[in-house]
Each structure stands twice: as structure tokens, then as C-alpha cells.
Amino acid sequence: MIFALLSLVYGWGLQTLMSSRLRQEAKRIPVLARTPQKLPAVMPNPDVGTKLSDAGFSFEVPWDDLDSEKTKYIGKFAVFVFRSGRVISFFPPGPKEGDLLGTAEKSFDDKNGNLRQLIGPESVASNYIFHKTLLESTPATMMPWMSKRDAVRTSFLLLLKGVSSVGGETGIFKLTAGGWNGFQFDDPAKRPKTVTLELYDAEDRHVEISFGLPANPGGGITQADINRVLETLKADDQLSTQTTILRENTIAAK
């Protein structure tokens, strides 16, 4: 019996310790235990609104109260401010070395591809797949009897998930629309401070759109509003930075 116990500690001691620690961390950082769920089907809000564009991308919002004086273009991203108190921040694609895995490699000074080898080629085939791998990892996937290599891999993925997630306390959701795949962090119906979209196009370019919800009840943001942005988001390299008030509905109610 003693020899069996010693074998257990020697073989699975690290994995058991890491599993216990990660479960404790999930209580402090709830997003660690969350995985992407399917969003309820909600039609985009068809109200007359505003077309916004920046850095070669455009999208529509179902509001026409843009505050041009407060709207700002800061470096490589834009902050669109509305008189209702709503705020949308748009972050266009950055340099390749600035993607999620590239940033991790730089942070750990990994110049030899060790992180990619640890994570596995199938999980780093694209930025989107790597992000999906992170978000699907939870402390529950850490088992005492898994190999030490798999334990280290899972711990690393959860570490990156914790530091890279933009919210998610009220839910993480899978998105597929208009040629975009990605994730939505938080549920607007639960009144979080922000809702963020992390999206990837067919070329694996990454954009981030953050919705700031105002404190006043009359200026809320709904899932239908977010879906209007998602369904109309497109790349157009000929677009300049501009805003256009829409004079007719561009999305027909179905």
C-alpha cells in the first residue's frame, strides 16, 4: 500500500497539485471555467442608423446619435462616442508578430518555437484555432493521471486564457456571420460594463470591437444591436475614415 501511494505521488504529484491550484484560480477568475457557448438566434436590429468606417473596415450601428466632437481616432484604433452614452472601440488588425501566440512567444522570449511544439501544430494552425483552443481549455480538463507534458500544456493554455480574455464574466459565445468567425465576451442582457467581439476573417486577420454600455437605462445595447454590427462588418481597403448617417434601412427585417 505504501509503495502504491509513493508511486502515485511520484507519477501524478505534479498533475494533482496543478489541478488543485487551477480549480482554486477558477474561483478567483471565473472566465477560466467558461467555454464558448452558442448564442441564441436574434435578428439584427434593422433601425435606421449610422455607417462607421476606419482603417479599411466598415460596419453599421442602429443608432443615429453619433457625437462627432467626442469621437476620436487614436493611433491605430477608433473610439466612436454616441450622445446616448454608448461607446464603440474598434481595433483593426495589427502586425503578424502582435497576434496572440506571437505575443506569448515574445513574452517568454521563445525564439525556437518551443511553445508551438508544446501546444501542438493542430492547435496553432491559425490565430482563430489557437484562440479557440485557449477558450475551450478549463481546469476541469486537468486530470491527475494525465502526462506531465499534457499537464504543463493545459496549465500554459489556461494561463494565456486568463491574461488574454477581455471580460467573459457573464458568458463567452461562439460567433459565425458574414465571413467572420470568433467569440463574444459577455451577455448584454446581464448588463456588463462592456461586451467585446474578437473576430477573424478568412485570411485570419483579427479585429476587436468593444461596446461600452452606458449607465443610463435608455442607452442600453442589445444582442440585436451587436448582431447588426457583426452582420455588416466588412473589409474594404478603399475606405477612408468616415461616418455616414444611413437614410434607409440596410438590413431588412426578416
C-alpha angles and dihedrals in degrees: 000000000000092000090050090052092048090050090051093051093046096045101037105016095105093045092049092049093048092046092053093046094050092050089053090049090052089062089056096039107034094187089072090070095045125093129190112280131194114268118234111255108263125167117235115260104260097197120132107267146138135305112219127191137181139158094003096312132100137188140165133241124196094235131087101194100095112161102219093187094058096038109102139189106212115187107298099351139061131224114204113197125195128200089238088066095256116137130193121192116196121198115188124206115297130205117304093248088057095063121113098269093038090054091050092050090050092048092052092040089237107166097156101062095252093141092052090050091049094048094043132243094260090059096050098044089116140356090255094052091047092050090048090051091053095049094047091055116096135168087254089069090061106094126185091229097051119108119272089244092055090046091054090046093052092046091051093049091050091048090055091043091055097048098039102044115105101213119309097161090126096040148306119237138191118239132198119165142125094006093310129116123188149092142294119215113211136002115261091209089067092056102238117176091249141009117207133197120205106192138180127195130209090277090053092248112155127220129176126207120188123193116204111205116215122231094236114089092225093064101054128141121228133198088251089058092050091048089055088059093045096048094049100040110119141155120243115168090198094061119107125204105282146124128226128193107226114231096194138026111277095187114055117218109249 
